[in-house]
Amino acid sequence: MKPPETNFAWNGEVALAYQVFGAGPTDLVYLQGYLSHVLLNWQSPHLARFLRGLGERARVIHTDRRGWGCSDRFSPGDVAPLEVQVDDLVTVMDAAGSERAIIFGSFDTALTAMLFAATYPERTAGLVLVDPFVTYVQTDETPWMRSEAEWEEHIAVLRRGAWGRPEWEAFSDEREETDWFLPWCVASVSPGSLIAEVRAFYRVDVRGVLPSIQAPTLVVGSGGRPIDRGGLSLDAPFIADRIAGSRLIEPADEGIAWFHWYGRASSILAAVSKLVAGIREEQASFDRVLATVLFTDIVNSTATTARLGDADWGKLVRRHHATVRGLLARYRGVEVDTAGDGFFATFDGPARAVTCARAIVSAMKPLGIEVRAGLHTGEVETIAGKAGGIAVVIGARVGAMAGPSEVLVSRTVKDLTAGSGLLFEDAGEHELKGVPEPWRLYRLNAPAP
């Protein structure tokens, strides 16, 4: 796959590099931690395969954070605080046209991802944290992390010139990509900037925000590898325990490199697929509401058109439409669709819906026409911006069964309007096309208003 086009989002005077690729059902912002270069990332077969896998599951917004890769760099004295990185993420999402996304953070970028999720819950559809940690240094709750003295020993190795060379201790045991990996280290960040950022974040601690994270969260541990890389194998379960409802997985890495796009890639992608599916299912449930659907149409419209002629029929239909829309407004109905001489509307109350149907039937008589109406109450889904689902199908079939100037309702509507003063008579059982089993319908038998 050819690397996607690199774009830049501007947060003030700072340019933030990002790429957009994939066509999944939701947005996913990928913050690659520790090392990142949105152009050179694609030169690794393993990492490129992982990125493509994300793109099969979501519309991916892949960005280099401030100071890294293709984004604007900083001098050692200009390390921005974590909250600025959160602001940068908002800027990139806005530039990419993403209102809400799954935020995927790994290693040190997980700090930004967690703070973002707690600060902007309305923009966080989900959260993926791979080998995350809550603080760089030891705390009373995370004694397995490095001490400042241990970090300074780590920094001393950098200052001796190990950055970008095979002796760099952070290099994995995956040797087939040495020719790519070592130049990638140097291209991702300069050693002075890396040292400055580590020291600047010694005191960063996001433990306090974990209970505030409400988004569906996937936490990926390091599969039980030794903790000599800063305690990552212990921080993952620590974080998962403190984010309500989060899911923890710790896939084995099969002895291939500790970076997540190597031995654990397939397990992580499968878990991301489940997360995306769960979010989609949850969002779909939010788009389902209990509503009463009303279907009306003019009876014998073809014969009436032939009798009146097209011009007069057109005038009559316009009067019909105006009358129906006026009554929908009166009874708080929402017009969903108008097809020819029929209306489809929804109501948040079944008694109002039936009363509106009765009023529509009565209002048509002075116009010299008759309409039929059918109603059903059930869960209505929002599909492509319109109400849909089996409840709508049933409502339409009930409407089709009604006779001239007749209002037919399902048993659900009759039962929900008990005590409203509306009276019904049994209209028998009917087979509704495309709907399982016979349905008992009821005819409105209330006096006209």
N, C-alpha and C positions, 0 to 999 in steps of 0.2 A: 504494500500500500504506500503510495506517495504521501509524504508528510502533508498534513493539512496546511492551509494558508495561515501564517502567523499574523495576528492582529495586535493592536495596542490600545489599551484603555488608559485614560489619563485621570489620575487622582492628584489634582493640582498640577504640579510640574513633574510628577513622577509617571513614567510610562510603564505599564504593566503588560507583559506579553501573554497572549492566550491564543489557543486554537479551539475550534469547534468542529466536532466530527461525530458521526453516528446518527442514528434515527430511531432511537428507542422511544418508549411511550412516556418517559419523564426525563427531566434534566438531571445531570450529575456533574458536579464540579469536582475535578480530580486535582488534589494538592499533593504532589509527590514530595515526600519529606526527605531530609538529609541531603540528597543530591537531585538536581533537576535541570534540564535544558530542553525546552520544548522542541527544538530542532534535532539535537543529537539523540534524544530519547528514542527516536525512531530508527536509529542505526543499530540498535541491539535487537536481534531476532526475538529474544525472549520478552523484552519489554514491549516491543512493537506488537507481539502477539497478544500480550496482556491488554494493551490499549485498544486493539481491535476488538477484543472480547468485551471490554466495557462498552465500546461503540455499538455492539450488537444488542446491548441491553438498555441503553439510554442514549440520549443526546448529550455528549460529553463536552464539557468546557474545561479544557486542560490548561493550567496556567502556571507560570513561574512566579513565585512570590517575590516581593521587593528584595533586591539585593542579590538575586540568584538568576542563573541562566540568561534568558534573553530580556528579562526585565531590567530596569535601571539599577545599577549597582550603587553601593554606598561606600564611603570611606570608613575606616574603623571607628571613627568618632560619630558616625551618623546612624547608628542602629536604631530603627524605629521600634517603639513599644508594641506589644501584642495587639492592643486595641487599634493601632494604625493598620496592622495586617488584616484585621477584621474589616476595617473601612475599605481597604484595597479589594477585599473579596466582594463587598457590595458593589464597588465600582465596576469590577469585571463582570459580575452577573448582569448589572444594568446594561453594560455595553453589548453583552451577548444576547440581550432580550430575554433574560430568565427571571421570572417573578419568584419562582420557588424551585428548589432543587435538592437532591440528595447531596450532602457534602461528604466527600471522601478525603480523609486526611491520614497520612502515614507518618510514623516517627514524630519528628518535631512539629510538623504541620498539623498534627492531631490537636495540639494546643489551640491553634487558631480555629480549627473546626469545632471544637467543643465550646469555645467562647462565642463563636458565631451562632451556634445552635441555641445557646442560652440567651443571647442578646436579641436575635431575630427569629423567634419561633415561627412567625408567620411566613418566613421565607425558607424555612428548613423542612423539606418533605421527609427527609430521613438522614441518618448519619452513619457513616462507615469509618471505623477507627482501626487502623492496622498497626500493630506494634506501638500503641500509644503510650505516653507517660504524662503524668500530671505535673511534674516538676523535674528540673534537671538534677537537683541535688537531694541528698538524704533528708527525710523528715521523720517525725515520730511515727507516722503511719507507713512510710515507705523507706525503711532502713536499708533496703537492698540497692537503692540507687547510689551512684558515685558520690563521694564527698567532694568538696571544692578542691581539696588537696589532690585527689585522684584525677579530677578534671585538669588541674594544672600540670600533672605529669603527662596527661594526654596531649595537652597544648605544647608541652616541651618537645614532644616527638614531632609535631607539626613544624615548630620553629627550626628544628634541625634539618629540615628539607625533605621530610618523608612524603609530603603531599604530592599525590600523583605518581608515586613510585611504588614498586611491588612490596616494599617493606612497610607500607602504610598498614597498620594493624587492623583497620576497619575493612580492608579488602577481604572479600569472601573466599571460600574454598572452591568457587566456580572459576576455573582457569581458562575455559575456552574463549572467554570474552575479554581477556587481558588487553588486547590491542584496542578495544573500544572503551573498556572501563576506566583505565588510568587517564587517558586524555579527557574523558567525560568528567572525571573528578575536577580536573583543572579548569575545564570550561564552565562547570557549574558554579563555582565560587572560588575566590582567591583565599589563600590560607589566612591572611590577615583579617579579612572580613569574617571568615568562619570563626576565628578565635574571638573576635570582638562580639559576635552574636552570642556565642556560648557564654561568655562572661556577663553580657548584658542580661541574659535570661536566668542567671543563677537563682534569682529571687522570684521568678515567675512560678505561680502555683495556682492551678485551676480547680483544686479540690472543692472549693466552695461553690462552684457553679454546677457541679455534676447533678445535684438533686433538682436543679431548675431545667434540665434538659428533658423535654417531653416527646421529642421526635422518635419514631421507630429507629432503633440503633442496633447495628451489628458491630461487635468488637472481635477483632481477630488477634489471637495471641501468637507467640512465636513457636508454638509446637513443642515446648519443653526444652528448648536449647539452653545451654548454660547461660548464666546471668552475667557473664563477663562483658556483655555489651551494654551494661547500664541497667540491668534489672528488667528488661522489657518482658521477659517471660512471666514476671509477677505483676507488673503494672496492669496488664490487660484484664485479668480477673478482678483486680482491685477496682478498676473503673467500671467494669460490667456490674459489679455488686452495688454500685452507687448511682447508676442510671436506671430508673424504673423501667421494667419491661424490656431491657436490652437482651440481646442474644450473644452469647460467647461461643466462639469456635476456636479450637487450637489444632489446626491441621498439621500433620507431620510434614517436614520439608524434604524428606527422603534423602537427607544429607547433601542437598544441592543448594548452596548459597542461602544466606539468611534474608536476602531481599525478597519481597513478597511476590515478585513477578517470575520467580524461578519455580522451585519445587512445590510451592503452595498455590500457584496461580489458578489451577482448575478448581480447587476447593473454594477459593475466595470468589471466583466468578460465579460458581454455582450458588453460593450464599447471597451474593449480590442479586442474582436472578430472583431468589426467594423474597428478598427484601423489596425489590421493585414490584413483584407480583402482589405482595401483601399490602403495599402502599396503594397500588391501583385498586385493589379490592376494597380497601378501607375508604378511599376517596369515592368509589362508586356507591358505597353504602351511604355516604353523606349526601349524595345526589338523589337518594330515594326518599320520598316523603309520602305520607298518607294524604291522599287527595280524592275528591269526588270529580269524576269526569262526566261531562255532558256532551252528547252528540245530538244535533238537530239537522233536519233537512226538509226542504219543501216537498210536499206530496204531489205526484202527477205533474212535475215541472215540465216534462216534454210536451204533454198535451196542452198545458197552459201557455207555453211558448208559441205553439202552433196557433192557438186561438187568438192570442194578443198580437203576435208579430214581434220581431226582434227588438224594435225600438221601444215599444210599450213594456215588453218583458224586461228589458234592461232597466227602465225606470222603476218597475216594481221590485226588482232584485235590489236596487240601490236603497229603496225605502225599507225593504226587509232587513238589509244589512244594518242600516242606521238604527232601526228599532231594536234589533238583537243587541247591538253594541251598547245602546243606551241602557238596556236592562242588565247586561253583564256588568256595566259600571255600577248600577244601582245595587246589585246583589254581590258585589265584590268578586265577580268572576274574572278570570284571566283568559283572554282569547289566545289560543295556541295556534290554530290554523283555520283557514277558510278555503274550502274547495267548492267552486261552483256556487250552489245554493245551500250549502251546509256549513255548520259551525262546529268546531271542537274547542271546548273551554274546560278549565279546571277551577275548582273551588276548594277553599280550606274548611268548608262546613257543608255537610250533606243536606241539611234542612234548607239552607240558602240556595243550594244548587237546585233542589226540587222546586222550591218556590219560584225560582227564576225560570225554570222550564215551564211551569204552569203559566207564568205571566207571558212568556213568549208565545205559547199556544194561543192564549186569549187575544194577544195583540195582533195576531195575523188575520183574525176573522174579519175585521173592518177592511182589510186590504183585499179580501176575496180569495185568500189562499189558506191552505192548511199545512201545518208542519207536524212532523213526528219528533219525539225526543226520547232518548235513552240515557240512563245514568247508572254508574257503578262506583263504588268506593274501594280503593286498594292502594298498594304501594306503587307510586309512579316514579319512574326513573327519568333523569335528564340525559337524553341521547342526542348528541350534535346540537345542543342548545334547545331541544324541544322535548316535551313530555312524551314518554314512551313506556314500553313494557307490557306485560300481560294484562294489567288492569285497564290499560287503554284499549287493548284488543277486545276485552270483554265489554267495555262500555260501547264501543262501536257496534259490536254484534247485537247488544241489547237495543240500541237505537234502530238498527235495521229491522228488528222484529216488531217495532211499534206500528200501529195503524194511524190513520189520519186523526189529527188533534189528540193523539194519545201520548201519555207520558208513562213509559215502562221503566222500572227500576229493578236492580238485583236485590236479593234478600238482604245483602249487607247494608244497602241503603235503607231499606225498610226498618231493619233492626236498629240502626244508628239514629233514626229519626223518631223513635218511639217517644211519646210524650210531647212532640212538637205540635200536635194538632193536625198533622197530615194523615189522611186516611187512604188505605190501599185495599185492593181486592186481589185475590189470588188469580194470576193469569196462567197458571199451569207450568209444567216443565217443558223446556225447549232445548233442542240441540243447537249450540252456538258453534258456527264453523270455526275450526281451528282451536277450539277450547275443549279440554277433556270433560267427559261426563255431562249429563243433562243438568241444566240450571233452572231453578224455579224463579219465575219472574212475577212481579206485582205491578198492577195498574193503579196509577194515582186516581183516587175517586173523591178528591176533596172538591168542595164547591169553588167555582171561579171567584177570584178576588173582586 
